[in-house]
Amino acid sequence: MNNMKKAIVYTDGSYSGSTGKMGYGAHFEDGSGDLHGEIKNDSSGSRNVVGETTAVIIAVQTAIARGYTDIVIRYDYEGVEKLITGEWTCRKPISQQYRDKMHELMKQIGVTFEHVKAHKGNEGNNHADRLAKQGSGIK
């Protein structure tokens, strides 16, 4: 018997130059509840990258809490996957923290990454983008 419970989640990050705020968004395809918010007190200077990586970490933590055994992260920022696989070097503390946290979380849940093109009519990706913009204060 297969007890696998898989979440498919679109993630995105946003930065508003006018408000100086960063936001994150995660859209769960199964309707179990979307996530979004503002990122406070970030001094990394990485702007939307902080939102992108925060969205992934929060989505994975939420999937674990909801009892999923596997998660598919659909993303439009390549670093979401490449910082974890080592294809990109983690030079900044924010990317090192992201990589390390994800490696820790990946011991608790199976994670698959799927790249989607931004702003190409993919409704799941568009929804995550809107959630991230809400978090950063973009109307």
C-alpha positions in Angstrom: 0.0 0.0 0.0 1.3 3.4 -1.0 0.9 6.1 1.7 2.6 8.8 -0.3 0.9 12.2 0.0 2.4 14.7 -2.5 2.0 18.4 -2.5 2.5 20.5 -5.6 3.4 24.0 -4.7 4.2 27.1 -6.8 6.6 29.5 -5.0 7.6 33.1 -5.7 9.3 36.1 -4.1 8.9 39.8 -4.6 10.6 43.0 -3.8 9.1 46.5 -3.9 11.5 49.3 -4.6 8.8 51.9 -3.5 8.1 50.2 -0.1 11.5 48.5 0.4 9.6 45.4 1.5 10.2 41.8 0.4 7.4 39.3 0.2 6.9 35.6 -0.4 4.1 33.5 -1.7 3.3 29.8 -2.0 0.3 28.4 -3.8 -0.7 24.8 -2.9 -2.4 23.2 -5.9 -4.7 21.0 -3.8 -6.4 24.0 -2.2 -5.1 23.2 1.3 -4.2 26.8 1.8 -2.0 29.4 0.3 0.8 31.2 2.2 2.2 34.7 1.9 3.8 37.4 4.0 6.3 40.2 4.4 9.9 39.4 5.3 11.0 41.7 8.0 14.5 42.9 9.1 16.5 41.5 6.2 19.8 43.1 5.8 21.3 40.8 3.2 20.7 43.1 0.3 19.4 40.2 -1.8 15.9 41.6 -2.3 13.6 39.2 -4.2 16.0 36.3 -3.6 15.1 36.4 0.0 11.5 36.2 -0.9 12.1 33.3 -3.3 14.0 31.2 -0.8 11.7 32.1 2.1 8.7 30.9 0.0 10.4 27.5 -0.6 11.4 27.0 3.1 7.9 28.0 4.4 6.2 25.8 1.8 8.3 22.8 2.7 7.9 23.3 6.4 4.1 23.7 5.9 4.0 20.5 3.8 5.8 18.6 6.5 3.3 20.0 9.2 0.4 19.0 7.0 1.6 15.4 6.7 2.8 15.4 3.2 5.6 12.8 2.4 6.7 14.5 -0.8 6.6 18.0 -2.3 7.0 19.3 -5.8 8.3 22.9 -5.8 7.4 24.8 -9.0 9.5 27.9 -9.2 10.6 30.6 -11.7 13.9 31.7 -10.1 16.6 29.2 -11.0 18.5 29.7 -7.7 15.7 27.9 -5.9 17.1 24.6 -7.2 20.6 25.4 -8.2 21.7 26.8 -4.8 20.7 23.4 -3.3 22.2 21.1 -5.9 25.5 23.0 -5.9 25.1 24.0 -9.5 25.4 27.6 -8.2 27.9 28.6 -5.5 26.4 29.9 -2.3 28.6 32.9 -1.8 26.3 35.0 0.4 25.2 34.1 3.9 21.5 34.1 2.7 22.1 31.5 0.1 24.2 29.4 2.5 21.5 29.5 5.1 18.9 28.6 2.5 21.0 25.6 1.2 21.7 24.3 4.8 18.0 24.7 5.9 16.8 22.9 2.8 19.2 20.0 3.3 17.9 19.7 6.8 14.3 19.7 5.7 15.0 17.3 2.8 15.7 14.6 5.5 12.0 14.8 6.4 10.3 15.0 3.1 11.0 14.1 -0.6 11.6 17.3 -2.6 11.4 17.6 -6.4 12.1 20.8 -8.2 10.4 21.9 -11.5 11.3 25.1 -13.2 8.4 27.1 -14.8 8.8 30.2 -16.9 7.7 33.4 -15.3 4.9 35.5 -16.8 4.0 32.9 -19.4 0.3 32.4 -18.4 0.9 29.6 -15.9 -2.0 30.3 -13.5 -0.2 28.5 -10.5 2.9 30.6 -11.0 0.8 33.8 -11.5 -1.0 33.1 -8.3 2.2 32.6 -6.3 3.5 35.9 -7.9 0.3 37.7 -6.7 0.7 36.3 -3.2 4.4 37.4 -3.0 3.5 40.9 -4.2 0.8 41.1 -1.5 3.6 40.4 1.0 5.8 43.1 -0.4 3.1 45.7 -0.5 2.7 45.9 -4.2 -0.9 46.5 -5.2 
